[in-house]
Amino acid sequence: METTITLKRTGAKMPLVGFGLWKVTKETCAATVYNAIKEGYRLFDGASDYGNEKEAGEGIARAIKDGLVKREDVWITSKLWNSYHEKERVLEGCKNSLALWGLEYFDLYLVHFPISIEYIDPKVKFPQEWWGVDGKTVTPIKVPYQETWTEIEKLVDAGLAKNIGMSNAQGSLIHDVMRYARIEPQVLQVELHPYLTQESLITYCKRLNIAITAYSSFGPQSYVEINCDKGAVSLLEHDTVGSIASKNGKTTAQVLLRWALQQGLAVIPKSNNHERLVQNLACTGFELTADEMKTISGLNINLRLNDPVDIHPSFAIFA
Ligand SMILES: NC(=O)c1ccc[n+]([C@@H]2O[C@H](COP(=O)([O-])OP(=O)(O)OC[C@H]3O[C@@H](n4cnc5c(N)ncnc54)[C@H](OP(=O)(O)O)[C@@H]3O)[C@@H](O)[C@H]2O)c1
């Protein structure tokens, strides 16, 4: 099986299995990234909002210094936070992240959400998150996506991002971007798991040659620790996934990742635990049958766990 997906515009080969950095603690992040590289991970999915880009960069730098990898062997993704969408802020947002990572360029830079909020100086609050300095007020601002995208394209011109893409976007927004993009999005990163299968979005992106990275592959699991799992039955402990896992001699986590990979999607599982991190990377050496794929897809209940409408009613981007 292929271990990378080739992006249309640049021909760059993006690893299909990467490591997600959301909720990787600052204290453990550098060591986790270093050890993940040792185990074979070559893609790291970061974001300004995760607040651990400096530590992740330290892990990369140590791995390069120790000769485990060269810069060009690792794929680093980062994301522009919502408070940097205005045209005069985009470059600043990207440069801040690059400085934290200690990198000259990102392999992939995404617009984190199609939602714009009031700027906050990182010296005052960092990561800025959704809320203002008082920690509770959310202040939306009016920035058209085109304004942000036009600036994101300039990051490619400046050599700061090799590839650019979107995140948390639906078909209608992608359709609009394709009307004006000078540099088309190469990747869409979205929540996608057996409770939220999004078949028509996958079909549309394949038609446009936009690669999809599925996030939160384990569904509710990631949201338990932030009390946002919406009471859903765990996919990792689901009987249906469990019986397919035992039949294949794999764990439920590996089956969930494999289900995404077999649809041509990239995955970025996160783990703060070394054993699970290693286990997640080993999701390529087996094949689910067409029936098993269908059975897993049949679990779909259109359950969206990461929905910004839960932050503010005017952020109903998936309504
Ligand atoms: N673009 C966006 O808006 C967006 C949003 C969400 C996520 N993401 C990206 O996608 C990445 C992955 O998504 P995610 O972090 O939400 O969730 P995830 O990778 O689906 O799940 C992580 C959760 O599963 C547990 N876990 C990991 N491996 C396991 C295994 N083999 N067996 C049992 N439990 C396991 C982890 O616990 P332990 O850590 O204790 O192992 C953690 O609680 C993020 O880290 C981030 O990079 C992007």
The ligand as an SDF file (V2000), in Angstrom:
LIG
                    3D

 48 52  0  0  0  0  0  0  0  0999 V2000
   -8.3940   21.0780   11.8370 N   0  0  0  0  0  0  0  0  0  0  0  0
   -9.0280   20.9960   12.9830 C   0  0  0  0  0  0  0  0  0  0  0  0
   -9.8790   21.8300   13.3340 O   0  0  0  0  0  0  0  0  0  0  0  0
   -8.7310   19.8410   13.9010 C   0  0  0  0  0  0  0  0  0  0  0  0
   -9.6330   19.5160   14.9320 C   0  0  0  0  0  0  0  0  0  0  0  0
   -9.3580   18.4020   15.7400 C   0  0  0  0  0  0  0  0  0  0  0  0
   -8.1990   17.6780   15.5200 C   0  0  0  0  0  0  0  0  0  0  0  0
   -7.3190   18.0440   14.5360 N   0  0  0  0  0  0  0  0  0  0  0  0
   -6.0400   17.3180   14.3340 C   0  0  0  0  0  0  0  0  0  0  0  0
   -6.3010   15.9300   14.2670 O   0  0  0  0  0  0  0  0  0  0  0  0
   -5.5480   15.2560   15.2620 C   0  0  0  0  0  0  0  0  0  0  0  0
   -6.2730   13.9980   15.6960 C   0  0  0  0  0  0  0  0  0  0  0  0
   -7.5440   14.2820   16.1790 O   0  0  0  0  0  0  0  0  0  0  0  0
   -7.9050   14.2540   17.7190 P   0  0  0  0  0  0  0  0  0  0  0  0
   -6.6990   14.6030   18.5180 O   0  0  0  0  0  0  0  0  0  0  0  0
   -9.1380   15.0490   17.8920 O   0  0  0  0  0  0  0  0  0  0  0  0
   -8.3390   12.7940   18.0050 O   0  0  0  0  0  0  0  0  0  0  0  0
   -7.9250   11.3030   17.7540 P   0  0  0  0  0  0  0  0  0  0  0  0
   -6.5590   11.1460   17.2440 O   0  0  0  0  0  0  0  0  0  0  0  0
   -9.0680   10.6980   17.0080 O   0  0  0  0  0  0  0  0  0  0  0  0
   -8.0590   10.7160   19.2260 O   0  0  0  0  0  0  0  0  0  0  0  0
   -7.2030   11.0170   20.2600 C   0  0  0  0  0  0  0  0  0  0  0  0
   -7.7530   10.3360   21.5090 C   0  0  0  0  0  0  0  0  0  0  0  0
   -7.7120    8.9190   21.3440 O   0  0  0  0  0  0  0  0  0  0  0  0
   -6.8310    8.3360   22.3240 C   0  0  0  0  0  0  0  0  0  0  0  0
   -6.0500    7.3110   21.5930 N   0  0  0  0  0  0  0  0  0  0  0  0
   -5.0730    7.5190   20.6870 C   0  0  0  0  0  0  0  0  0  0  0  0
   -4.6380    6.3530   20.1960 N   0  0  0  0  0  0  0  0  0  0  0  0
   -5.3360    5.3730   20.8050 C   0  0  0  0  0  0  0  0  0  0  0  0
   -5.3270    3.9540   20.7140 C   0  0  0  0  0  0  0  0  0  0  0  0
   -4.5150    3.3220   19.8700 N   0  0  0  0  0  0  0  0  0  0  0  0
   -6.1690    3.2540   21.5120 N   0  0  0  0  0  0  0  0  0  0  0  0
   -7.0040    3.8980   22.3680 C   0  0  0  0  0  0  0  0  0  0  0  0
   -7.0690    5.2480   22.5000 N   0  0  0  0  0  0  0  0  0  0  0  0
   -6.2440    5.9770   21.7080 C   0  0  0  0  0  0  0  0  0  0  0  0
   -6.0040    9.4740   22.8420 C   0  0  0  0  0  0  0  0  0  0  0  0
   -5.6510    9.2680   24.1770 O   0  0  0  0  0  0  0  0  0  0  0  0
   -4.0950    9.2060   24.6130 P   0  0  0  0  0  0  0  0  0  0  0  0
   -3.4730   10.4770   24.1830 O   0  0  0  0  0  0  0  0  0  0  0  0
   -4.1730    9.0260   26.0780 O   0  0  0  0  0  0  0  0  0  0  0  0
   -3.5450    7.9980   23.8960 O   0  0  0  0  0  0  0  0  0  0  0  0
   -6.9710   10.6570   22.7340 C   0  0  0  0  0  0  0  0  0  0  0  0
   -7.8670   10.6620   23.8180 O   0  0  0  0  0  0  0  0  0  0  0  0
   -5.3540   16.3280   16.3330 C   0  0  0  0  0  0  0  0  0  0  0  0
   -4.3510   16.0120   17.2550 O   0  0  0  0  0  0  0  0  0  0  0  0
   -5.0690   17.5300   15.4790 C   0  0  0  0  0  0  0  0  0  0  0  0
   -3.7400   17.5070   15.0210 O   0  0  0  0  0  0  0  0  0  0  0  0
   -7.5840   19.0960   13.7180 C   0  0  0  0  0  0  0  0  0  0  0  0
  1  2  1  0
  2  3  2  0
  2  4  1  0
  4  5  1  0
  4 48  2  0
  5  6  2  0
  6  7  1  0
  7  8  2  0
  8  9  1  0
  8 48  1  0
  9 10  1  0
  9 46  1  0
 10 11  1  0
 11 12  1  0
 11 44  1  0
 12 13  1  0
 13 14  1  0
 14 15  2  0
 14 16  1  0
 14 17  1  0
 17 18  1  0
 18 19  2  0
 18 20  1  0
 18 21  1  0
 21 22  1  0
 22 23  1  0
 23 24  1  0
 23 42  1  0
 24 25  1  0
 25 26  1  0
 25 36  1  0
 26 27  1  0
 26 35  1  0
 27 28  2  0
 28 29  1  0
 29 30  1  0
 29 35  2  0
 30 31  1  0
 30 32  2  0
 32 33  1  0
 33 34  2  0
 34 35  1  0
 36 37  1  0
 36 42  1  0
 37 38  1  0
 38 39  2  0
 38 40  1  0
 38 41  1  0
 42 43  1  0
 44 45  1  0
 44 46  1  0
 46 47  1  0
M  CHG  2   8   1  16  -1
M  END
$$$$
